[in-house]
Amino acid sequence: MIDPTLRRLLAITLLSLLAACGGGSDSKTGATQNPDISVVPPATTAPGDPANPGTKPGDTIPPPPLTTPPANQTATFTRAEASRFLGRATFGPDMAAIDALAASDSDAWFRAQFSKPQTLHRKYIDAKYPVAGAAATKAVPNDFYESFWQQAVRGDDQLRQRVAFALSEIFVVSTQNENVWTQTRGVASYYDMLGQHAFGNFRTLLQGVATHPMMGLYLSHLRNQKESATRTPDENFAREVMQLFTIGLYQLNADGSLKLSGGKPIDTYTRDDVGGLAKVFTGWSWAGPDQGANRFFGSVADPDRDWKPMQNYAAYHSTSEKRFLGVSAAGAAGGEADMALALDTLFNHPNAGPFFGRQLIQRLVTSNPSPAYVGRVAAAFANNGSGVRGDMQAVIRAVLLDPDALAPAGSSLRTGKLREPLVRLGNWMRAFHARDAALQYRIYYLSDPLSGLGQNPMNAPSVFNYFRPSYVPPNSALATAGLVAPEMQITSEPSVTGYLNFMQDAIRGGVAENSAVQADYSAELALADQPAALLDRVNLLLMSGNMSSRLRGKILAAVTSIAIPAASGSNAAQVTTAKTYRVHLAIFLAMASPEYLVQK
């Protein structure tokens, strides 16, 4: 077990260390401040201005942002910079990946990653249950976890793996829902859909999310029926597709800061907008060759309905007028046309770029991006440089190559975020080539914060994910500074203790069922009698070379305190044991440190 003093120390220091890595913010709006942004006198607008819905005469709004779509820039990296970049863009670097990127540049790396083929989780499950239709009834969430870790750790398309995981935390579907729990193959295909569209267009991604049957089950617009004298269309998806997936609760400037009227935020939508949009999402249910009632209500057995996009059933789709967000869908247009109008409206809403861009920045780079950073990413969303809106490749490049993202750790821009538990595990597995000889990766029981990591893929407690983008730890230095720390919502003394115990066991004995996933420490063992060189290697792999001299000194002293006996034929086993202890301790103390837990 872990020393109680270390346990308490980590629980106490996590909050303050994240504050040190965040960035300043406005305590009223939550938007980060950047002293380099020019202050331009605001312009006024008349009511009904389509660029600023909800404004009134005399309201002030900022002028158009001064940012422009980022150029197709190329960055080169030192080995430490390459490690830092890969720590954000992938599930973690190994030494070969660091050296390859340091010898190349970002453009070559992106082009290679964007061109790599996708491996489907659904195909893994179908191969495990080869009898026709068996996967739909026999697969369980553990089967998806196996495929998830195989690809997260061994997948060559690391950028797609990392972005798909980020998207799964924005467009949430969870097996904690009892209707989704039994649909493992469908859940796998939903994750595949996110990966498929990760490098496409946001509008196509939005279409995939809205029509996937797992989202239909999770947010209950599958089998949603038109209004009647005794029934109102289900509003669940209509509300969340606006609030969480596309435009958010309040109108935003192009840099993600809040628009204000009379000093108060302006709502993006009203109760009537939710009701109007809910009617759009009526008549959608399982795919199939007919539109009969039995298929609509799910009584027709179809092994492929769990992954094929939902279809619209005219008999159950509302034919009344649907008003939402300033547009109107004619009653006779039909379900597909109504959905196209709704998703086009959300896609083209001025909030879409800054709202989505900020969340992607938070998932990959920093919890508290500056307005300028958000503005540049939103500009890439609005125009990829060739007049295309929603180009995900341009957005991803903008997120990872922004000047704020590439600024040195500890600079005035102060980028930083708390690493998620699942990402920490992926870091370790990739850095030290943890492999399952049987290629099963049966890493199942991670959700419990004491015995696991407090997190499992596609198993969030609610549609808000494991943590909300705007979460602020109460009564903390972060709250006083006006900063957010999303991942701190699942961080507590029990979860810190659980993480330390879990990683101590993993580093020493492996993970998964029967500890089948074992790290390869051969390169580290070769340096065990050179503690400084060993620590330099661990520092580069896990912390991008950013370990402080104070921490380095403490770990070096601890590692050196393990004496290696003189080599001889009689004590060869003791020598190996001592070297192994040194390696394990160096890695564990690095991963237990707040300096590692806070990704800079």
C-alpha positions in Angstrom: 0.0 0.0 0.0 1.0 3.6 -0.5 2.5 5.7 2.3 -0.3 7.6 3.9 1.8 10.8 4.0 2.2 10.7 0.2 -1.5 10.0 -0.2 -2.4 13.1 1.8 0.2 15.2 0.1 -1.2 14.4 -3.3 -4.8 15.1 -2.3 -3.8 18.5 -0.9 -1.6 19.6 -3.7 -3.5 18.7 -6.8 -5.8 21.7 -6.6 -3.0 24.3 -6.1 -0.8 22.8 -8.8 -3.6 22.8 -11.4 -4.2 26.5 -10.5 -0.6 27.2 -11.2 -0.9 25.6 -14.7 -4.2 27.1 -15.7 -4.3 30.8 -16.8 -6.2 33.8 -15.6 -9.9 34.2 -16.1 -12.8 36.5 -15.6 -14.6 35.5 -12.5 -18.0 36.6 -13.9 -17.9 34.9 -17.3 -15.4 32.2 -16.8 -13.6 33.3 -19.9 -9.8 33.5 -19.6 -8.1 36.8 -20.0 -5.2 37.5 -22.3 -3.3 40.8 -21.9 -2.2 40.6 -25.6 -5.8 41.0 -26.9 -6.5 44.4 -28.3 -9.4 46.3 -26.8 -11.7 47.6 -29.6 -14.7 49.8 -28.9 -17.9 47.7 -29.2 -20.4 48.2 -32.0 -24.1 48.4 -31.6 -26.7 46.4 -33.4 -30.4 46.5 -34.1 -32.8 43.8 -33.0 -33.1 40.9 -35.3 -29.5 41.0 -36.5 -29.0 37.4 -37.6 -25.4 37.4 -36.4 -26.5 38.4 -32.9 -30.0 36.9 -32.2 -31.7 38.1 -29.1 -30.2 41.6 -29.1 -32.2 44.7 -28.3 -31.8 48.4 -29.4 -28.8 49.9 -27.6 -27.2 46.5 -26.6 -23.5 46.5 -27.2 -21.7 43.6 -28.9 -18.1 43.2 -29.8 -17.1 43.8 -33.4 -16.1 40.9 -35.6 -13.0 39.1 -34.1 -9.6 40.2 -35.3 -8.6 36.6 -35.8 -8.4 34.9 -39.2 -8.3 31.2 -40.1 -4.8 29.9 -39.2 -2.3 29.4 -41.9 -1.4 25.8 -42.8 1.6 26.2 -40.5 4.2 23.6 -39.9 6.1 23.1 -36.6 9.3 21.3 -35.8 10.1 19.8 -32.4 12.9 19.0 -30.1 12.6 15.6 -28.5 11.1 17.2 -25.4 8.6 19.2 -27.5 7.8 16.1 -29.5 7.0 14.2 -26.3 4.8 17.0 -25.1 2.9 17.2 -28.5 2.4 13.5 -28.6 1.2 13.5 -25.0 -1.8 15.6 -26.2 -2.3 14.2 -29.7 -2.1 10.5 -28.8 -2.6 8.2 -25.8 1.1 8.8 -25.1 4.5 8.6 -26.8 7.1 5.9 -26.8 10.7 6.7 -27.5 10.5 5.6 -31.2 7.5 8.0 -31.7 9.4 10.9 -30.0 12.5 10.4 -32.2 10.5 10.1 -35.4 8.6 13.3 -34.8 11.7 15.2 -33.7 13.3 14.1 -37.0 10.3 15.2 -39.1 7.7 18.0 -38.7 4.0 18.4 -37.7 2.8 18.6 -41.3 4.3 15.2 -42.3 3.0 13.8 -39.0 -0.6 15.1 -39.5 -0.7 13.9 -43.2 0.4 10.4 -42.1 -2.1 10.3 -39.3 -5.0 11.6 -41.3 -4.3 8.9 -44.0 -4.1 5.9 -41.7 -7.0 3.4 -42.0 -9.5 2.9 -39.2 -9.9 -0.4 -37.4 -13.5 -1.0 -36.4 -14.4 -2.1 -32.9 -17.7 -3.6 -34.2 -15.6 -5.9 -36.4 -13.6 -7.1 -33.4 -16.9 -8.0 -31.6 -18.3 -9.7 -34.7 -15.1 -11.7 -35.1 -15.4 -12.8 -31.4 -19.0 -14.0 -32.0 -18.9 -15.3 -35.6 -22.3 -17.0 -35.7 -24.6 -14.7 -37.6 -26.4 -12.3 -35.2 -24.7 -13.7 -32.2 -22.8 -10.6 -31.4 -26.0 -8.6 -31.0 -27.2 -10.8 -28.2 -24.1 -12.3 -26.6 -21.6 -9.4 -26.5 -21.1 -7.5 -23.2 -19.4 -4.2 -22.4 -16.2 -6.1 -21.5 -15.9 -7.1 -25.2 -15.8 -3.4 -26.1 -13.2 -2.7 -23.4 -10.9 -5.3 -24.9 -11.1 -3.7 -28.3 -10.8 -0.2 -26.9 -7.5 -0.9 -25.1 -6.1 -2.9 -28.0 -6.5 0.1 -30.3 -5.7 2.8 -27.8 -2.4 1.1 -26.9 -1.4 -0.6 -30.1 -3.3 1.3 -32.8 -1.0 3.0 -35.4 -3.7 5.7 -36.0 -3.0 7.3 -32.6 -4.4 10.7 -33.5 -7.8 9.2 -34.5 -7.7 7.1 -31.3 -7.2 10.1 -29.1 -9.7 12.4 -30.9 -12.3 9.7 -30.9 -12.0 9.4 -27.2 -12.3 13.1 -26.8 -15.4 13.1 -29.0 -16.9 10.3 -26.9 -16.7 12.7 -23.9 -18.5 15.5 -25.7 -21.2 13.4 -27.6 -21.8 11.1 -24.7 -23.5 7.7 -24.9 -23.1 5.5 -21.8 -23.6 1.9 -20.9 -24.9 3.0 -17.5 -28.2 3.5 -19.3 -30.0 0.2 -19.0 -31.2 0.3 -22.6 -27.7 0.9 -23.9 -26.0 -1.6 -21.6 -27.4 -4.6 -23.6 -26.3 -3.1 -26.9 -22.5 -3.6 -26.8 -22.1 -4.1 -30.5 -24.1 -0.9 -31.0 -21.9 1.0 -28.5 -18.9 -0.2 -30.4 -20.3 1.0 -33.7 -21.2 4.4 -32.1 -17.5 4.8 -31.1 -16.5 3.7 -34.6 -18.8 6.4 -36.0 -17.0 9.0 -33.9 -13.7 7.8 -35.1 -14.9 7.7 -38.7 -16.0 11.4 -38.6 -13.1 12.6 -36.4 -11.2 13.6 -39.6 -14.3 14.6 -41.7 -16.7 17.5 -41.3 -18.5 18.5 -38.1 -21.8 18.6 -40.0 -21.4 15.0 -41.0 -20.3 14.1 -37.5 -23.4 15.8 -36.1 -25.6 13.8 -38.6 -23.9 10.6 -37.4 -24.6 11.4 -33.8 -28.2 12.4 -34.3 -29.1 9.3 -36.3 -27.2 6.6 -34.5 -29.5 4.2 -32.8 -27.4 4.2 -29.6 -27.9 7.9 -29.2 -31.5 7.4 -30.0 -31.8 4.9 -27.2 -29.7 7.0 -24.8 -31.4 10.3 -25.3 -34.8 8.7 -26.1 -35.6 10.1 -29.6 -35.6 6.5 -31.0 -39.3 5.7 -31.2 -40.2 9.3 -30.5 -43.8 9.9 -31.7 -45.5 13.0 -33.1 -47.8 15.0 -30.8 -51.4 14.2 -30.1 -54.1 15.2 -27.8 -52.5 13.1 -25.1 -48.8 13.1 -26.0 -46.0 15.6 -26.4 -42.9 14.6 -28.3 -39.9 13.6 -26.2 -37.6 16.7 -25.8 -34.5 15.0 -24.4 -32.3 14.9 -27.5 -33.7 18.3 -28.7 -32.5 19.9 -25.6 -29.1 18.2 -25.3 -28.2 18.6 -29.0 -28.3 22.3 -28.4 -27.0 22.5 -24.8 -24.2 20.0 -24.9 -23.3 19.2 -28.5 -23.5 22.3 -30.6 -24.3 25.8 -29.2 -24.5 25.8 -25.4 -26.8 27.7 -23.1 -25.6 31.2 -23.8 -24.6 33.2 -26.9 -20.9 33.5 -27.4 -18.5 35.9 -29.1 -16.2 34.3 -31.7 -13.5 34.0 -28.9 -15.9 31.9 -26.7 -16.6 34.7 -24.2 -20.2 35.4 -23.3 -22.3 38.0 -25.0 -24.0 40.2 -22.4 -27.2 42.2 -22.4 -27.7 44.4 -19.4 -24.7 42.7 -17.8 -26.3 39.3 -18.1 -25.7 36.3 -20.5 -28.1 35.9 -23.4 -29.8 32.6 -23.8 -29.2 30.7 -27.0 -32.6 29.1 -27.1 -36.0 29.2 -25.4 -38.4 26.7 -24.1 -40.3 27.1 -27.4 -37.2 26.3 -29.4 -36.9 23.0 -27.5 -40.5 22.1 -28.2 -40.2 23.0 -31.9 -37.0 21.0 -32.3 -38.5 18.0 -30.4 -41.0 17.7 -33.2 -38.2 17.4 -35.7 -36.9 14.4 -34.0 -40.2 12.4 -34.1 -40.7 9.4 -36.3 -37.0 8.2 -36.0 -36.4 4.5 -35.2 -34.6 1.4 -36.2 -33.3 1.0 -39.8 -34.9 -1.6 -42.0 -36.5 -2.3 -45.4 -40.0 -1.2 -44.4 -41.8 1.4 -42.2 -44.2 -0.9 -40.4 -45.3 -0.4 -36.8 -43.6 -3.6 -35.6 -40.2 -2.4 -36.9 -40.7 1.1 -35.5 -41.5 -0.2 -32.0 -38.6 -2.8 -32.2 -40.4 -6.1 -32.4 -38.8 -7.1 -35.7 -35.6 -9.0 -35.1 -32.8 -7.4 -37.1 -29.1 -8.2 -36.1 -27.8 -5.1 -37.9 -30.2 -2.5 -36.5 -27.9 -1.7 -33.6 -25.4 0.1 -35.9 -27.3 1.2 -39.0 -28.4 4.9 -38.9 -32.0 5.3 -37.9 -34.7 5.9 -40.5 -37.7 8.1 -40.4 -41.2 6.7 -40.3 -43.7 9.1 -41.9 -46.6 7.8 -39.9 -45.0 8.8 -36.6 -43.3 12.0 -37.7 -44.9 15.3 -36.8 -46.5 17.1 -39.8 -47.1 20.4 -38.0 -44.9 23.5 -38.4 -41.7 23.3 -36.4 -40.2 26.7 -35.3 -36.8 26.8 -33.6 -33.8 29.1 -33.5 -35.4 31.6 -35.9 -36.2 29.1 -38.6 -39.4 27.2 -39.5 -39.8 23.7 -41.0 -42.9 23.3 -43.1 -45.3 20.6 -42.0 -45.1 18.6 -45.2 -41.4 18.7 -45.7 -40.8 15.2 -44.2 -38.6 13.8 -41.5 -35.3 13.8 -43.4 -35.7 17.4 -44.6 -36.7 18.5 -41.2 -33.6 17.0 -39.6 -31.4 18.4 -42.3 -32.7 21.9 -41.6 -32.3 21.5 -37.9 -28.7 20.2 -38.1 -27.8 22.8 -40.7 -29.1 25.5 -38.4 -27.1 24.2 -35.5 -24.0 23.7 -37.6 -24.2 27.3 -39.0 -25.0 28.9 -35.7 -22.2 31.4 -34.7 -21.8 29.5 -31.3 -20.9 26.2 -32.9 -17.2 27.0 -33.6 -16.2 28.5 -30.3 -18.4 26.1 -28.3 -17.1 22.9 -29.8 -13.6 24.3 -30.2 -13.3 25.2 -26.6 -14.3 21.7 -25.5 -11.8 20.0 -27.9 -9.1 22.3 -26.5 -10.1 21.3 -23.0 -10.0 17.6 -23.8 -6.6 17.7 -25.5 -4.6 20.7 -24.3 -5.7 23.0 -21.5 -8.7 23.5 -19.2 -8.6 27.3 -19.4 -7.8 28.4 -23.0 -7.4 32.1 -23.6 -10.0 33.9 -25.7 -7.4 34.3 -28.4 -6.8 30.6 -28.5 -10.5 29.8 -28.7 -10.9 32.5 -31.3 -8.2 31.0 -33.6 -9.7 27.5 -33.3 -13.2 28.9 -34.0 -11.8 30.7 -37.0 -10.5 27.4 -38.3 -13.9 25.9 -37.7 -15.5 28.7 -39.7 -13.1 28.5 -42.6 -10.3 26.0 -43.1 -8.6 28.4 -45.4 -10.4 27.1 -48.5 -13.9 28.3 -47.6 -15.0 25.1 -45.9 -16.8 25.3 -42.6 -16.5 22.5 -40.0 -13.4 20.8 -41.4 -12.3 18.6 -38.5 -8.7 18.2 -39.8 -8.3 22.0 -39.8 -9.8 22.3 -36.3 -7.6 19.5 -34.9 -4.5 21.2 -36.4 -5.6 24.5 -34.9 -6.1 23.0 -31.5 -2.7 21.2 -31.4 -0.5 23.8 -33.2 -1.9 27.0 -31.7 0.8 29.3 -30.3 -0.7 29.0 -26.8 -0.5 25.2 -27.1 3.1 25.3 -28.3 4.3 27.9 -25.8 6.9 26.5 -23.3 5.5 25.0 -20.2 5.5 27.5 -17.4 5.3 30.5 -19.7 2.9 33.4 -19.1 0.3 31.6 -21.2 0.3 28.8 -18.6 -1.4 26.0 -20.4 -2.3 22.9 -18.4 -4.9 20.4 -17.5 -5.3 17.4 -15.1 -4.7 14.1 -16.9 -7.7 11.8 -17.0 -7.1 8.5 -15.2 -7.7 6.5 -18.5 -5.2 8.6 -20.3 -2.6 8.1 -17.5 -3.0 4.3 -17.9 -2.7 4.6 -21.7 0.5 6.8 -21.2 2.1 4.1 -19.1 1.1 1.2 -21.4 2.5 3.0 -24.5 5.6 4.4 -22.9 6.8 1.0 -21.7 5.3 -1.2 -24.4 2.8 -3.0 -22.1 1.5 -5.9 -24.1 -0.9 -8.8 -23.8 0.7 -11.9 -25.4 -2.8 -13.2 -26.2 -3.8 -9.8 -27.6 -7.0 -9.7 -25.5 -6.4 -6.7 -23.2 -9.0 -7.8 -20.7 -8.9 -4.5 -18.7 -12.5 -4.4 -17.4 -13.1 -3.2 -13.9 -11.8 0.4 -13.8 -14.9 2.3 -12.8 -14.5 2.0 -9.0 -12.4 4.9 -7.7 -10.8 2.8 -4.9 -10.1 -0.4 -6.7 -9.7 1.0 -10.2 -9.4 4.4 -11.8 -12.9 5.9 -11.4 -13.4 5.9 -15.2 -14.2 3.5 -18.0 -14.7 4.3 -21.7 -18.3 4.8 -22.7 -19.5 4.4 -19.1 -20.0 8.0 -17.9 -22.6 8.5 -15.2 -24.6 11.0 -17.3 -24.9 12.8 -20.6 -22.6 15.4 -19.0 -19.7 12.9 -19.1 -17.6 12.1 -16.0 -17.0 15.8 -15.6 -18.5 19.0 -16.9 -16.4 21.4 -19.0 -17.2 24.2 -16.6 -16.6 22.3 -13.3 -15.0 24.4 -10.6 -13.8 22.7 -7.4 -15.8 24.5 -4.6 -13.9 26.5 -1.9 -10.7 26.1 -3.8 -7.9 28.4 -5.0 -9.1 27.6 -8.5 -12.6 29.0 -7.7 -11.0 32.1 -6.3 -8.9 32.5 -9.4 -12.0 32.0 -11.7 -10.6 28.9 -13.2 -12.3 25.6 -14.2 -10.8 22.2 -13.8 -13.1 19.6 -15.4 -11.2 16.5 -14.4 -11.2 17.5 -10.8 -14.9 16.5 -10.6 -13.7 12.9 -10.4 -10.7 13.7 -8.2 -10.9 13.2 -4.5 -8.8 11.6 -1.7 -10.4 8.1 -2.4 -9.8 8.4 -6.1 -6.2 9.6 -5.6 -5.6 6.7 -3.3 -7.1 4.3 -5.7 -5.0 5.6 -8.6 -1.8 5.3 -6.6 -2.6 1.8 -5.5 -3.7 0.8 -9.0 -0.6 2.2 -10.7 1.8 0.7 -8.1 0.3 -2.7 -8.8 0.3 -2.1 -12.6 3.9 -0.9 -12.8 5.1 -3.8 -10.6 2.9 -6.7 -11.8 0.9 -5.7 -14.9 -2.8 -5.0 -15.5 -5.8 -6.8 -16.9 -7.3 -10.2 -16.0 -4.5 -12.4 -14.6 -2.1 -9.4 -15.0 -1.8 -10.4 -18.6 -0.7 -7.0 -19.8 2.9 -6.6 -18.9 5.3 -3.8 -19.5 8.7 -4.3 -21.1 11.3 -2.4 -19.1 14.3 -3.8 -20.9 15.5 -0.3 -22.0 15.0 1.1 -18.4 16.7 -1.9 -16.8 19.8 -1.2 -18.9 20.0 2.2 -17.3 19.3 1.0 -13.7 22.9 1.4 -12.6 22.9 4.9 -14.0 20.0 6.5 -12.0 20.4 10.0 -13.6 20.1 8.6 -17.1 17.2 6.3 -16.0 15.3 9.3 -14.6 16.1 11.4 -17.8 14.4 8.7 -19.9 11.4 8.4 -17.6 11.1 12.2 -17.6 11.1 12.4 -21.3 8.6 9.6 -21.8 6.1 10.7 -19.2 6.7 14.4 -18.5 8.1 15.8 -21.7 11.3 16.7 -19.9 9.5 19.1 -17.7 10.3 17.5 -14.3 11.4 20.2 -11.8 14.9 20.0 -10.3 13.3 19.6 -6.9 11.2 16.6 -7.9 14.1 15.1 -9.9 16.4 15.4 -6.8 13.8 13.6 -4.6 13.2 10.8 -7.0 16.9 10.4 -7.8 17.7 10.1 -4.0 14.9 7.5 -3.6 16.1 5.5 -6.6 19.8 5.7 -5.5 18.9 4.5 -2.0 18.2 1.1 -3.5 21.7 -0.5 -3.5 22.7 -2.7 -6.4 25.0 -5.5 -5.1 28.3 -6.2 -6.9 27.8 -8.5 -9.8 28.8 -12.1 -9.3 27.6 -15.5 -10.2 26.1 -16.0 -6.8 24.0 -12.9 -6.5 22.9 -12.4 -10.1 19.2 -12.7 -9.0 19.7 -10.0 -6.3 21.3 -7.6 -8.9 18.3 -8.1 -11.2 15.9 -7.6 -8.3 17.6 -4.4 -7.2 17.6 -3.0 -10.7 14.0 -3.9 -11.2 13.1 -2.1 -7.9 14.9 1.0 -9.1 13.0 1.1 -12.4 9.6 0.5 -10.7 10.3 3.2 -8.2 11.4 5.8 -10.7 8.3 5.3 -12.8 5.9 5.1 -9.9 7.2 8.2 -8.2 7.1 10.1 -11.5 3.5 9.1 -12.2 2.4 9.7 -8.6 3.8 13.3 -8.7 1.5 16.3 -9.2 3.9 17.4 -11.9 2.9 14.4 -14.0 -0.7 14.4 -13.1 -1.0 18.0 -14.4 -0.3 17.8 -18.1 1.6 21.0 -19.1 
